[in-house]
Each structure stands twice: as structure tokens, then as C-alpha cells.
Amino acid sequence: MSIIPWRNKRRNESMTDIAPAAFTQLRQEMERVVERFFRDPFGMFDFRNGVSDRWAPAIDLTETPEEITVRAEIPGVQAKDLDVSITDDVLTITGEKRETHERKSAGFVHSETRYGSFQRRIRLPAEVDADNVSAEVVDGVLTMRLKKAPGSRPKRIAVTSKG
């Protein structure tokens, strides 16, 4: 965000005594103040662009002929705060992240709490058996193993040669 300097058409003689560098420095400092005012301390919402920059977990997806493995990085999220569902060929991971930091020192307590919900949807590369899915959280990583449906597994076809 930039503040555009205003220029008076009538020059005031007393204003010419102030160096132009001082005005430039003042404008830059005002821009920094405005920038700090509109910056969200948690990075959850960008007021300048009007766009939500909500946190969503990073996803790794691997596929073998028998199953699909999905790993999601969810540091600080408990298993009880997660909801995982499969609808058609879309895997949806929904949860809530809560962080509390408290620091006690001589005469004061500093406490910060951050929270927010997230949702991540992944289109699966093959049809899966929704009744044959396992999911567990270990050290901030959600690992899901989704067995492929029998009809979506690749079949090897033998090719013969005549001649």
C-alpha cells in the first residue's frame, strides 16, 4: 500500500525551508505504520488483498497397485480434532488447530492463543474401498492407507505372439 504525496499548487515560502529528504522519510515512515496496521499477526487474513490465507496441511499422496497412501502434516492437531471422510472420489480432511503459548516472568504473564479450522480436499486417483481405510496420527503427521476397490486395481494382461 502506498501513500501518494499531495502537492500544493501554491507554494508556501515556509515549506521550502524543509529539505525534500525529510518529506520522503516521513512518507516512508507513514507507509510502514499503515502496513503494520493492516498486517494480521497470525497470518490468517490478508486485509490488503481481501483474500483469506488460512492454513491448510501439506499433503503427500503415493499410489501403489493395491493402495493409496496420504500423509498430511498437522502439527499441534489432536486426533480428536480431526474429521476424515470420503465422498465419491474426494477425500476431505477437516480439523481445528489450537495453540496456546504462555510465558510467566517476574510480575507479568504473557499468553497468546491461536485457533482456527481448516479443510483440505484431495481428488483420489482411483476408486477406493471406503470400508477398508486406516488412519493414525503420529508426531504431527496423519497417515491414511486407503485400499483400492477391486474393480480399480490394474490387471496385467498377457500378450502373446503368433509368428
C-alpha positions in Angstrom: 0.0 0.0 0.0 1.5 3.4 -0.9 0.6 6.8 0.3 0.7 9.3 -2.6 2.3 12.6 -1.7 0.0 15.6 -2.1 1.4 18.6 -3.9 0.0 22.0 -3.2 -0.2 24.2 -6.4 0.5 27.3 -4.4 4.0 27.1 -2.9 4.3 28.3 0.7 7.6 30.0 1.2 8.0 28.5 4.7 7.7 25.0 3.2 10.8 25.4 1.0 13.0 25.7 4.1 12.4 22.0 4.9 14.6 19.6 3.0 12.8 17.2 0.5 14.5 14.3 2.1 12.6 14.9 5.3 9.3 14.6 3.4 10.5 11.4 1.8 11.5 9.9 5.1 8.2 11.0 6.7 6.2 9.4 3.8 8.2 6.1 4.1 7.5 6.0 7.9 3.8 6.6 7.3 3.7 3.7 4.8 5.4 1.4 7.4 2.8 2.4 10.0 -0.1 1.7 7.6 1.5 -1.6 6.6 1.9 -2.7 10.2 -1.7 -1.7 11.0 -3.2 -3.9 8.2 -0.9 -6.9 8.8 -2.6 -9.8 10.6 -0.2 -11.1 13.4 -1.3 -14.7 12.8 -1.2 -14.7 9.0 -4.8 -15.8 8.8 -6.2 -13.0 6.7 -4.6 -10.5 4.4 -6.6 -7.3 4.7 -4.8 -5.6 1.7 -6.0 -8.1 -0.8 -9.2 -9.2 0.8 -8.1 -12.8 0.5 -8.0 -15.5 3.1 -4.7 -17.1 3.6 -5.8 -19.7 6.0 -3.5 -22.5 7.0 -4.1 -25.9 5.4 -1.9 -29.0 5.9 0.7 -30.0 3.4 -0.2 -33.3 1.7 1.8 -36.2 0.2 0.0 -38.8 -1.9 1.5 -42.0 -3.1 -0.1 -44.8 -5.1 0.7 -48.5 -5.4 -1.3 -51.1 -7.4 -3.0 -52.1 -4.1 -3.5 -48.9 -2.1 -3.2 -45.1 -1.9 -1.3 -43.6 1.0 -2.0 -40.0 2.1 0.2 -38.2 4.6 -0.9 -34.8 6.0 1.3 -32.6 8.2 -0.9 -31.4 11.1 1.5 -30.2 13.8 -0.4 -29.4 17.1 -3.6 -31.0 16.0 -5.0 -33.9 18.1 -6.7 -36.9 16.5 -10.0 -36.0 18.3 -10.0 -32.6 16.5 -9.9 -34.3 13.0 -12.8 -35.4 10.7 -11.9 -37.5 7.7 -14.4 -38.5 5.1 -14.6 -39.9 1.6 -17.4 -38.9 -0.9 -17.2 -40.4 -4.4 -13.5 -39.8 -5.3 -12.8 -36.9 -2.9 -11.0 -37.3 0.4 -11.8 -34.5 2.8 -9.7 -33.7 5.9 -11.3 -31.2 8.3 -10.0 -30.2 11.7 -9.3 -27.5 14.2 -5.9 -26.2 15.3 -5.4 -24.7 18.7 -2.2 -23.3 20.0 -1.6 -21.6 23.4 1.7 -20.1 24.4 2.1 -18.8 27.9 5.2 -17.2 29.4 5.4 -16.2 33.1 8.1 -13.9 34.4 8.6 -11.6 37.3 5.5 -9.6 37.7 3.7 -10.5 34.4 2.1 -13.3 32.4 2.2 -13.2 28.6 -0.3 -15.5 26.9 -1.2 -16.0 23.3 -3.9 -18.2 21.8 -4.3 -19.0 18.1 -7.0 -21.2 16.7 -8.9 -21.9 13.5 -10.4 -24.5 11.5 -9.1 -25.9 8.2 -10.3 -28.1 5.4 -8.3 -29.9 2.7 -9.9 -31.8 -0.2 -8.0 -34.2 -2.4 -9.3 -35.9 -5.5 -8.2 -39.5 -5.3 -6.6 -41.0 -8.4 -8.6 -44.3 -8.2 -11.7 -45.7 -6.6 -11.1 -46.9 -3.0 -12.9 -49.3 -0.7 -14.3 -46.8 1.9 -14.7 -49.7 4.4 -11.0 -50.6 4.2 -9.3 -47.4 5.3 -6.9 -46.9 8.2 -5.9 -43.5 9.7 -3.5 -42.6 12.5 -1.7 -39.6 13.8 1.9 -39.9 14.9 4.2 -37.0 15.7 2.0 -34.4 13.9 1.6 -36.5 10.7 -1.7 -38.0 9.7 -1.2 -41.2 7.7 -4.1 -42.8 5.9 -4.0 -46.0 3.9 -6.8 -46.4 1.5 -7.2 -49.8 -0.1 -8.3 -49.6 -3.8 -11.6 -51.1 -4.8 -11.3 -54.4 -6.6 -12.5 -53.0 -9.9 -10.0 -50.2 -9.9 -6.9 -52.3 -9.4 -4.8 -52.7 -12.6 -4.9 -56.2 -14.2 -1.9 -57.5 -16.0 -2.8 -58.8 -19.4 -0.5 -61.4 -21.0 0.4 -60.6 -24.6 1.3 -63.5 -26.9 3.0 -63.5 -30.2 2.0 -65.6 -33.3 4.6 -65.7 -35.8 
